[in-house]
Amino acid sequence: MTVLLTGVTGLIGARLLPRLVAAGIDCRALVRSGKAVPDGVTQVAGDLFDPSTLTRAMEGVSDIIHLAAVFRSQDTDLIWKSNVEGTRNLIAAAKAHAPQARFVLASTSNVYDAGGTHPGREDDPVDPDHAYPASKVVAEKELRESGLDWAILRLPFVYGDGDGHLEALPGHAVAGKWHPAKKISTIHHRDIATAVQLALRGTFDGRIVNISDDAPTSIYELAALVGATLAPSSAPLENPWHLHVDGSLARSLGFRPAIKTVYQAAEEKLM
């Protein structure tokens, strides 16, 4: 097994890659020139916006894990270019040079309707307004219609391993005027690695799968866990299912999070 990864210097990739290497997986990282990769990883210089650089990266790969994406940016053109054009170019290179490879795409639970009537499920219709989730929906469609073997992992709020993501959440909650009782689904980096390894075994082939832990947690509680305070409120909570996903499909396929709650991560000093 030789696995090509994109986005290895990002929030998820920088923590996933060492875990895959530790699991004995032969990893190849697509990076722009000048970027370093961990020991034990084969570096291939390339750019998702330059299809001519992707041919060498595809030679002999059995699987592709596509993590590269643009999320928090005011440049919506860049978000669309990165998340759609970049994915499209990688798919085209796989079809041309590694047509038997499995293509695993990291997507987002932000695709689900903010006004949904239940936790987001994989078969729910999705038509998000914001550029990031909307671009991910298009990227998912490109992959599903590619003719490649594929799996799509929709990830909720990612945290852990000192990534600083949870510490930044209270600021985003205040800026977004989120109700402190709003509960969101979460996933620790350790369990993303578990899900990805299941995907590499074919467990999720041909499926979109929500990957989450066992306990959606309120913004108020999450803020407290990182030493922040949000203003309390007893006002009615609108859109109670927004950013709360149904993880039952993944569990039915054998996924079991090792870090079941954010409280467990805090107790075990895995934040």
N, C-alpha and C positions, 0 to 999 in steps of 0.2 A: 504494500500500500504506500503510495506517494501522494501526499495531500498538498495542494496549492492553496494558500491563504492570501486574501487581500485584507487591507485595513489592519495590519498587524501592529501598528503603532498607536492605534486608537484605544478608546476606553475599554472595549471588550477584547480586541485582538491582543493587546499587550499582556493581558492576564490569561487569555486562553492559550496562546502559543506555548508558553513554558509547560503548561499542564499536558498538552498533547505530546510534546517532546518527552516529558517524564513518563508518559504512558507507552513510550516506545514507537511512536508514530513518526514516520519519515516525513518531515515538514519542509515545504518549500514556500518562501515568502516573496510575494511580488511587492517590491518597494521602489520608490524613486531613488535615483542616484544620491549617494551620500547618507542614506538612512541605514542605521545599524540594526542587526537582528541578533537574538540570543545565540549562544553557542549551541551547536547541534542542529542548526537550521540552515538550509541552503538558500542563499539570497539570489534572487533574479531581478535585475533592474528592468523596470517597465512602468508604463503609464496607461491607465484605463482609457485615457482620452487619445491615445496613440495606438491604434490596433496593430500597427506593424511591430510593436515591441512585445506583443503578447504571445507570439508564436513559440518562442523558446521556452516561455514559462509553462506551456501546455505539454511539452514533450514528456511522455511517459506517466502522466498523472492519472491516478485512479479516482480521485475525488477533488472537488473544488469547494472551498468554504469562502463565501463572499460576504465579508464584513464591512468593506469600505463604504462609507456613506457620509453625507453632510447633514447635520441635524440642526443645531442652534446657530442660525445665521440669518441676517437680514437680507442676504443676497438670494432671493428666491430663484433667480436664473441659475446660480451655482448649485443650489439644492437639486433642481430638476436635471441639470447637466450631469452632476455626479451620480445621482441615484437612479436615473433612467438611462442616459447615454452610456455611462460607465458600465452599468449592468448589461446593457444591450451589446456593447463591444466585447465584454467578457463571454457572454453567451455565444456570440458569433465565433470567437476564437475557439471555444470548447467544441462547437459543432464541426469546425474545420479541422481541428488538430487533436481533439480528445473526445470523440463522439460517444465513447462508452463510459466516460467519467460521470460520476454522480455529482450533481450541483446542489449544494446546500446554501440557501439564502437566508441571512438574518434579516428579519423584518420587525415590525413593531405592533404592539397592541393599540397604539394611537389611531389605528385605522378604524376602530369601532365607533359607532355613532355616539356622540356625547349624550344624546337623549334616549339611549337604549333602555329597554324595559327589563333587562336581565344582564347578568355578566356577559361580556362579549364572547360569542361562540364562533368557531371557525366557519360555520355555514351561514352566518349573518351577512346580509348585503352590506357592502362598505362603499362609501362615497364621501370621504373626508374633504374638508374645505382647505385646511392648511397645507402648505407646500410639502412639508416632510412626509406626513402620512399619505398624502395624495400621490406623491412620487413613488412611494413604496408600493402602493396598490398597482401602479402601472408596471413597476419592476417585477412584481409577483406575476402579473399577467404575462409579461414577456417570457418569463421562465416557464410558466405552466404550458404555454403554447409553443415552446421551443423544440419539443421532440426529444429532449434530453431526459435522463433519469433525474428527478428533482425531489427536494424536500424544502419546505419553507417553515422556519421557526419564528413565530411572532413573540417577541420578548416584551415584557412589561418594564417597570422601573428597575434598572440594573444598579447594583451597589456591591460594596465590599472590597477587600484587599487594599484598603487605603486609597481608593480611587477619587474620593472627595465628592462623589455625586450626591450622596445622601446629605452631606453637610451643606450643599448648595440648594437643597430642596426648599427649606423655609423661605429663602429669598424669592424663588420662583413662585411659591404659593402666595406670598404677599403681592408680588407683581401681578399674578393672575387672578387675584381676589378669590382664591379658593376657600371654600368653607372649611373650617378646621376639622369638621367631622367627616370630610370626604375620605373614603378609603380607596387605596390604590393597591393593585397587585405588584408584587416585587419578585426579584430573583437574584440570588447571589452568583458571583462569577464562578464559584466552584460548581454550581449546578448547571450553569451554561455549558461548562466543559462536559458534564455528564450527558446532557442532552445532545451535544454535538457528537460525542462518541457513539451514542445510540443511532444518530442519523447516519454516521459513517458505516454502521453495520446494516443499514437498510431498513431500520425499524420504522422510519417515517416516510419511506418512499411514496411519492405521488400524493402526499398530504400536506396541508397547511395545519400546523400544530401550535397551540398556545403553550408556552413553557413558563410556569409560575410556581411559586412556593405554596404553602398550605394556608396562609393567613393574610389576606388583604388587611392593611393596617391604616389607621387614620393619619392624616397629615399632622394633626395635633400630637399624636403619639410619636410619630417619626421625628418631628422637630425636637421633642423632649429627649429622645435618645441621643441626639447630637448636641444637646445643651442649649437648644434654642427655645424660644417661647413664642407661641402664636396667640393672638387675641382670641379668647373663648367666645362662643356664640351658641345660642339656642334657637336661632332663626331656622326656618324650614330649609332642609337640604334639597337643592335642585339637582337633577341628573345624578341620582345616587349610584348609578352603575358605571358612570364614566371612569375609565382607566382601571376597571375591575373586570378581570377576565375569568372565564371558565376553563380550568385546566384539566377537566375530566378526560378528555380524549388522550392527552399525553399519558395520564395515569393508566388508562386502559391498555396502552401500548407498552407499559413497563417502566415509564419514567417515575422515579421517586427522588424528590429533593432531599439531599443530606442536610441542608440548612433550611429547616421547615418554616421558620419565622425570623423576622428581623431581631426579635428579642433573643433568640438562640444565638444569632451571629454576635450580638452585643455581649452576651454572657461568655461566649467562647473566644472573645477578642478577635473576631474575624471581620470587623468593620473596616 
